[in-house]
Amino acid sequence: MRTLLLLTALTTLAFATAGCGDSPSTPAAAADGLGDTTQHGAPRVASPMVFANSAKKPCGLLTEPQLKTLGMPGVEGVAGAGDTGPMCDWDDTPGTSGQRVSFTFTKGNGNGGLDRVYELKSTFKLFELQAPIQDYPTLLNAPTDDRLKGVCTLVVGITDDQILTTTIQMRTTPKPAPRAFEPCVVAREAADLALTSIRTAG
């Protein structure tokens, strides 16, 4: 668990700043008239998500049917909170799927969202743009590139100033997980499920 939590914390803490609200603000595009990208080139979020309820109960991001979809039926989520923000972790690395899934919201609102990630991209070893998920902008982002070690971190902009970070860690030894070397594929699948849950819960 320490490896996963440290990776998630390093990624998220790098651009999280203090804030007290957890509901989306007015879309920046409407507020400042700057167009389709933010100050540092991140795509703006056309349809900001209402995420307050999900941030309060992050373990609700994966339902039992969704866990079955990921090959992790019956795995219990463990909630956590700290400097990075509310999160939940499902650990099945000893089990059949051999994987661990973690979601993290950055603490508070007004932390810069994807714009802050873009601003700090030179500090990350992994910064790779990805196709949107449910029309929400995404990228791979981490202090180190550990994809060949079964680790992937995917960031989704759910509002202009809030992101959802999905981190996958696969068992690679002694017996590799069935999908040990495609953690980013699993990250996209998990993030897609989580976005659906956010739409439902708000």
Salt bridges, closest charged atoms under 4 A:
ASP32 OD2 - ARG44 NH2 3.39
ASP89 OD2 - ARG100 NE 3.91
ASP91 OD2 - ARG100 NH2 2.74
ASP115 OD2 - HIS40 ND1 3.04
GLU119 OE2 - HIS40 NE2 3.93
GLU119 OE1 - ARG116 NH1 2.89
GLU128 OE1 - ARG147 NH1 3.24
ASP145 OD2 - ARG147 NH2 2.78
ASP146 OD1 - LYS149 NZ 3.93
ASP160 OD2 - ARG44 NH1 3.80
GLU182 OE2 - ARG179 NE 2.50
GLU189 OE2 - ARG179 NH2 2.92
